[in-house]
Amino acid sequence: MSALEQYFGHLPHVGAAREKRLREEGCACWTDVANAQHPLGGLDCFAWDEVCRAAEQSARALARDDAAFFVSRLPPLEHWRVLAQWVDRASFFDIETSGLEADSIVTLVCCFHGGRPLRFLADENLDDFLDLLEQVRLLVSFNGASFDVPRVLARFHIPDLPCPHVDLRWLCHRAGWRGGLKKIERALGLRRPADLEGLGGAEAVWLWQAWSERRDEKARRTLERYCSADTVMLRLLAGRLCERLGAAVPMPKESDLWALIHDALPDLGRPEGIAPIARRLADDIPAPPKPVPGPVAAADLFSIAEMVGATNGLSRAEKQARLRERWRRHCGG
């Protein structure tokens, strides 16, 4: 019996107190409710008929594999039950953008779908992601309801996703895991490949600029690996989260997931200009500013190590703005 089948909170006339009473009266799942010989939970026969019809409707939705039915009816903090039911067939996605401003564009979408890391790049195959969404049974993100999904809807000019979506951010909050994705994964002992440690949103903006304006293949590959790593982390986090909240689910081996990324996107090395700052960023240790005497050499212009010191304490948007300004100065515009 799954965690989803044991939930009664979406049934009419059933709140927390009545759900507890139903359990005390022998109802452990929807089938028990539907098969009851008389009204339970202190309900009259008319209200009980509504409860039974809703329980039967839920059982039919589960039988036809309808994740959207439950995402639309369960409170967001109970969506972990839907996640646990479909986690082995869910699609985990993340996007990168050219910045946080309203007019910034979606530059890359990565999706771990059907056991494969997929990527959709602006100016190449980004529109194919819309076709993929038609195949998705359950879409999973971290903070996607606030950021990724609205950007995708705006990019494709659609009113809503064609598939159900679960956001892990507040489910993690419910489990006691606070902060952003990278903070949570560090707390859980999850680690990214060495070439991706320390990279964040500001670096993703820089990497896109290096690819779109200079066709730097290493920048493109690093960006694709960075975003794909987020989707792997979402899959690992989803499994840990379900177990934390009481649902045993299939748990893939971390090494197997990373092998898929390495096979699809071999590491070409970090592009010139991004210093190896993984340990400093991972440990949130501020670095002192590095003064640059005289003209800045092109090779040093985009040293992220320098920028971390110079922008310590600034927001992500402010840091991105600094990086873009340095890029414009370098390009003479």
N, C-alpha and C positions, 0 to 999 in steps of 0.2 A: 504494500500500500504506500503510495507516494505522499510526499508532503503536500502536494497540490490537492489530492483527493481528501486529505484530512482537514482541509480548510473550509469553514462554513460562513466566514464573514461576508461573502458576496451574496449569500442567499437572503431573500426578503425576510424582514422581521427578526433577523438574527444579528444581534450585537455580541459584544464580548461576554456579557453575563449569560445570555441565552445559549451561546455556543458552549460555555462551560457546563450549563445545565444539560444540554443535549448529550454531551460526552458522559456525564454522570448517569444518564439514563440509557447508556449503551450504544450511542451512535458514534462510531469511529470514523466513518466516511460517508460519502453521498449515497452509496448503496444501502447503508443501514437506515438512512433517513427515508429513502424511497420505499423500503420494504417494511417500515414500521406499521404495525397493525392498528394503531390509534394515534391521535395527536400527542405530541410530546412537547416539552419545553414550556408548558403552560399556555400553549396557543389554542385558539378555538379551531374548529374543523375547517373553516374557510381560510384562515391564515395558514394552517398546516398544509392545505392543498396547494397553496402558492409555494410554500417551501419545498414540498415534494416535487412539484413540476420543475422548479429551478434546479433541484438536485439532479433530476433526470436529464435536464437540458445540459447540465455541466458534464455528466457522464457521457452523453452523446458527443459533446464537443471534444472531449478527451479522446474518445474512440476514433473520431475523424481527424485527429492530430491538429486541432485548431488552436494554435498558440494565441492568435489574435483575440479570440473569444475571452481568454483569461486576462490578457494584458489590459483589455478594455474594461474589465469588471473588477479586478482586484486592485486594492489601494497600492500606490507605487512602492511602499515599504514592504509589501507582500510579494512583489514581483520576483523575489528570490525563489519562490516556489515554482514559478513558470520557468525560470532559468534552470533550476534543478531538473525539471521534467525534460527540457529540450537541449541541455547544455552540450551533449555530444553531437547535436546537429545544428547548433547555433552558428552564426557568422559574426565574427568579431572585427570591428572596423575602427579606423582612426583617419583623420584628415590632417593635412598641413595647408596653411594659407600663406599669402604673401605678407601678412601682418594682421593686426587685430582691428584695424580701422574698418568702418562700414563698407568702404569701397575695395577692400582687399579681396583677392580672388582665391578660390580653391586651387591649390597647385598640385596636390597629390592626394589620392585616396588609396589606402591599403586595407585589404580585407582578408582575414583568415577564413576561408570558405571551403567546405568540402574537404578539409584536410590539406588545403594548399594555400600558400601565401600568394595573393593576387595584388596587383598594383595598377593604378589608373592615373596617368600623368596628364597634366594640362597640356594642350596643344598637340596631344598624341591620341590617347584612347580614353580620356576622362569620361566621355559620354557613354562608354560601355558599362560604367558602373550602374547607370540607370537600368540597363537590361539585367544586370546581375541581381538588382534588388527584387526583380520579379520572381527570382528563384529562391530567395532567402526565406527560410521558415521563421527564424527569430534573429533579429539584429541586435548586437550587444555593443555598448560603448562605455566610456568613462567620461562623464560630464557631457555626453552627447546631446542630451535634451536642451542644454543651455548654449552649446557652441556648435558641435559638428552637424547635428541634424538641421538647425536653422540655416546654416551655410549651404548644406546640400540642397535643401528645398529652394533656396534663393537661386542657386547655380542652375538648377534644372527647371525652374519656374513651375514647380508643382506644389499643390496645397498641402500634401501630406505624404508620408512614406507609403509605399505599396505593401509594406510588411510590418509586423509588430516589432516594437523596439523596447529594450530594457536598458536602463542606465545604471551602471554599477556604483556610481559615486555615492548616492545616498544609502544604498544597500550596505556599502562599506561603512558608512557612518553609523548605521544601525548596529553593525557588528563591532563597533568600537574602533574602527580603523579610520583615522582622521587625516586630512591633507590630500595632496595631489597623488596621482598615480605613482610617480617615482618615489615619493616619500613612503607610501604604503608598501611598495614592492621591496624597498630596502628593509623596512621593518619586518617583513615576512621572510627575509633572507633570500629573495629572488635576485638574480644578477643577470645583467645583459652581457653580450660579448664585449671584449675589451675595447674594440674600436668604437663602440657606441656609448661607453660609460661617460657620463658628464655632459652629453649633448642635450639641448633643450629646445624650446620653441624659438628663441632668438637665433640659435645656430641654424635651425631649419629654414628660417627666412634667408639667412646668408647663403646657405647651400643652394636654395632655389635660384637666388640671384646669380650665383657663380655658374650654375648650369644654364639658365635662360639667357644670360648675357655673354658668357664666355665659352659655353659648351664644354665645361669642365666635367669630364666623365667621372672622375673620382667624387666630385661634389654630388652629382646625380646619384651615384651608387650609394654614397653615404646617406643621402636623404631617404632613398628607398629602403635601405636597411634600417635606418632609425625609425621610420614610420611603421615598417613591418614588425619591428621589435615590439612596438606598442601593442600590436594585435596579438602577438604571442603572449605578452604579459597579461592581456585581458583574459585570454583563455586560461592561463595558470591561476590568475586571481579569481576567476569565476569558480573554478573547482575548489579553491581554498575557502571561498566565501560560502558556498553551499554546505561544505562540511562544517564550517564554523556555526552555521545556523541550523544544523541538525539534519542535513540531507546527504546521504552517501551517493556520490556521483563518480562516473569514470574519470580517472586522473591520468592524463598523458604524461610521459616522461619528459622532463625539461630538455634533456639532451636530444631527444627525438625531434622536438619542435624546433630547436635551434639548428639542427641538421637540415631541416627543410628550408630554413632561411638561407643557410650557407650554400646549399645546393642551388637554390633559385637565384641567389644574389651573392656571388662570391665577393669577399672583401677585396677591394682594389687599393686599400690604404686611404688614409685621410687626405683630403685635398690640401694643397699648399696654402698656408695661412691660418689653419686651425691647429693650434698648439695642443699637445697632449695634456689636457687639464682634467682628466677624468677624476682623479683622486680628490682634487681640491673641490670640485663641484659636488661630488658625491657626498663629501663630508661637510659641505656647507661652510668651508673655511674661507674667510675673506682673504684676498690677496692684496698686497699693497700696490698702488698705482706704479707703473713703470714709466718714468719720464722718457720722452723720445727727443733727443737733442737734434735740432736742425731738421732737414727734410726727412720724411719717413720713406724708407725703402718700400717698394711695391710688395716684396715678399713679406714684410712685417705689417703691412697696412691693416690686415684683417686678423691680427693675432687675437683670438678670443681670450687668451690668457690675459693679455693687456686690458681688454675690455671688461673682464670680470672685476679687475681691481678698480678701473676707472668708473664703473657703474654699480659698484656694490651698494645695495640698499635701494636701487631703483626698481620700478615695476618692470614686468616683462615687456609691456608696450613701450615704456621709455627706453629700455635697453635695445629693443628692435629699432626704434627711431634713431638712436645713436649709430647703430650698425648701418642703417640705410644711408644716413648722412655721410658716413665715412666712405661708403661705396660710391655715392654720387661725386664726392670730391675726387676720388681716385679716377673715375671715368671722365672727369672734366665737365660734368654737368650737374 
